[in-house]
Structures are given as structure tokens and as C-alpha cells.
Amino acid sequence: MPRKKGHLGFYFRSISNCIDKYFNNELKTLGLTKSQLDVLAFLSRHQDEPIIQRDIENYFHISNPTVTGILNRLEQKGYIVRRQSEKDKRIHHIVCTFDAKKLQHLFCTTAQNMENLLTKDFSAEEKEQLRAMLERIRNNVIEEEKEETYDKNPVSSTKGV
């Protein structure tokens, strides 16, 4: 009996879960999760810029409470500090305290190992095609998010007019 094919969302979710599990296992010795490493890598790449929580929310497309939880745990572990802005006391800049070179090496090595596993037996052309298709899918989802946000904003929405 042929196996029934799942919808695309099933495959994306399943692959995402496997990637998270792989990273979490690799990061266990540092007491980090993949989500925390992602945020640290983002902070490391933007270390010369003033980063606030909203920047992280927007970049990763995750909610305020989720980012707050990640940042609280990173701060408790000593991987980040929050510094109050001198211009606006309500704003806190987030700074990575973890050694950026060590972090970059860890992230790149783990990510490359995962990418090698994901694309095992793919030709270089197939890898590029996959990358292009995934980028298109991501852009489609981001555009839809923007439209939904725009439609929900009563000031800018023209629905019902």
C-alpha cells in the first residue's frame, strides 16, 4: 500500500523539530537551546549596533513574551546584559557578553553539520534550487504576515468602507 503524502506544513514542522532537537543536543553542555543560540548569534553579528528587544522580535518573527523568556534566561546565565539607553530610559539595549569568536565558531560548525545532513546526496544545483524555493516560501509567508497586520490595523484598513 503506498504511503500517503503529508501536506507541506507537516514536512516543515517535522524538519524544524528535528533541527531543534539536533541543535539542543549539541548545545546541552553550554546550557543553551537553539533559540538562545540564534539570539546570541544575531546579537554577535550586530554587536556594533544598538539592539533592542523589538529588533529580535522582528528579525525572528516571534512574539514579545517568547523573546522576553529567551532574554531572561540568557541574562540569568550571564550570556547577555541589558543596558539602559542614555537617550531614553525606557529603552534597554541588549549586548552579548559571550565570546563572539567562540560563539561564531560554535554556530557555524553546528549549522554546517546540520546543513550537510539535510542536503546529503543533493547535488550543488539541487541545493541552490532548494535554497531558492525555501526563500520564495519564506517571502510568501512574510508578505502574508504584513498583509494580515495591515488588514487588522483599523486606522489603515479600508475594509467595510
C-alpha positions in Angstrom: 0.0 0.0 0.0 1.5 3.4 -1.0 2.3 5.8 1.8 0.0 8.8 1.9 1.9 12.1 1.4 1.6 14.7 4.1 0.9 18.4 3.5 3.9 20.7 3.2 3.3 22.2 6.6 3.8 18.8 8.1 7.2 18.4 6.5 8.3 21.9 7.5 7.2 21.3 11.1 8.8 17.9 11.3 12.1 19.1 9.8 12.1 22.1 12.1 11.6 19.8 15.1 14.5 17.6 14.1 16.8 20.6 13.6 15.8 22.0 17.0 16.5 18.6 18.6 19.9 18.3 16.9 21.0 21.8 18.0 19.6 21.4 21.5 21.6 18.2 21.9 24.8 19.8 20.6 24.3 22.8 22.9 23.5 20.9 26.1 27.0 21.2 27.5 26.7 25.1 27.4 23.3 25.1 28.9 21.9 26.7 25.8 18.9 26.0 23.5 18.8 26.5 19.7 16.5 29.6 20.2 19.0 31.1 22.7 21.9 30.4 20.3 20.0 32.0 17.4 19.5 35.2 19.5 23.2 35.2 20.6 24.3 34.8 17.0 22.1 37.7 16.0 23.5 39.8 18.7 27.0 38.8 17.8 26.5 39.7 14.2 25.1 43.1 15.2 27.4 43.9 18.1 28.3 47.3 16.7 24.6 48.3 16.6 22.2 49.3 19.4 19.9 46.3 19.5 16.6 46.3 21.4 14.1 43.5 22.1 11.8 44.6 19.2 14.7 44.1 16.7 14.9 40.5 17.8 11.1 40.0 17.6 11.0 41.4 14.1 14.0 39.5 12.8 12.9 36.1 14.0 9.1 36.8 13.7 8.4 35.7 17.2 6.3 37.2 20.0 7.3 39.6 22.7 6.7 37.1 25.5 8.8 34.5 23.7 11.7 36.9 23.3 11.4 38.1 26.9 11.7 34.5 28.1 14.7 33.8 25.9 16.4 37.1 27.0 15.6 36.5 30.7 17.3 33.0 30.6 20.3 34.3 28.7 20.7 37.1 31.2 20.4 34.7 34.1 23.2 32.6 32.6 25.4 35.6 32.0 25.4 35.5 28.2 23.8 38.9 27.8 23.3 42.2 29.6 20.6 44.8 29.2 21.9 48.3 29.3 19.6 51.3 29.7 19.7 53.8 26.9 21.2 57.2 27.8 18.7 58.9 25.5 15.5 57.1 26.6 15.4 55.4 30.0 12.5 53.2 28.8 14.8 51.5 26.2 17.2 48.8 27.1 19.9 47.8 24.6 20.8 44.1 24.6 24.5 43.2 24.5 26.1 39.8 24.1 28.7 39.0 26.7 29.6 35.6 25.2 32.9 35.5 23.3 31.8 36.4 19.8 34.6 34.3 18.1 33.7 31.2 20.1 30.1 31.7 19.5 30.5 32.2 15.8 32.6 29.0 15.5 30.1 27.0 17.5 27.2 28.3 15.5 28.9 27.9 12.1 30.2 24.4 12.9 26.8 23.1 14.2 24.9 24.8 11.4 27.2 23.4 8.7 26.9 19.9 10.2 23.1 20.2 10.1 23.1 21.6 6.6 25.3 18.7 5.4 22.9 16.2 7.0 19.8 17.9 5.5 21.3 18.0 2.0 23.1 14.7 2.0 23.2 13.2 -1.5 22.0 16.5 -3.1 23.9 17.9 -6.0 25.2 21.5 -5.8 22.4 22.5 -8.3 19.7 20.8 -6.2 21.0 22.6 -3.1 20.7 26.0 -4.9 17.3 25.2 -6.2 16.1 24.2 -2.7 17.6 27.4 -1.2 15.8 29.5 -3.8 12.4 27.7 -3.3 12.7 28.0 0.5 13.5 31.7 0.2 10.4 32.1 -2.0 8.2 30.3 0.5 9.6 32.4 3.4 9.0 35.6 1.4 5.4 34.5 0.7 4.7 33.9 4.4 6.3 37.2 5.4 4.3 39.1 2.8 1.1 37.4 4.1 2.0 38.4 7.7 2.4 42.0 6.6 -0.9 42.0 4.8 -2.7 40.5 7.8 -1.1 43.1 10.1 -2.2 45.8 7.7 -5.7 44.5 7.5 -6.1 44.3 11.3 -5.0 47.9 11.8 -8.2 49.9 11.9 -6.5 53.1 11.0 -5.0 51.8 7.8 -7.6 49.2 6.8 -10.2 50.0 4.2 -12.4 47.0 4.9 -16.0 47.9 5.4 -15.6 51.2 3.7 
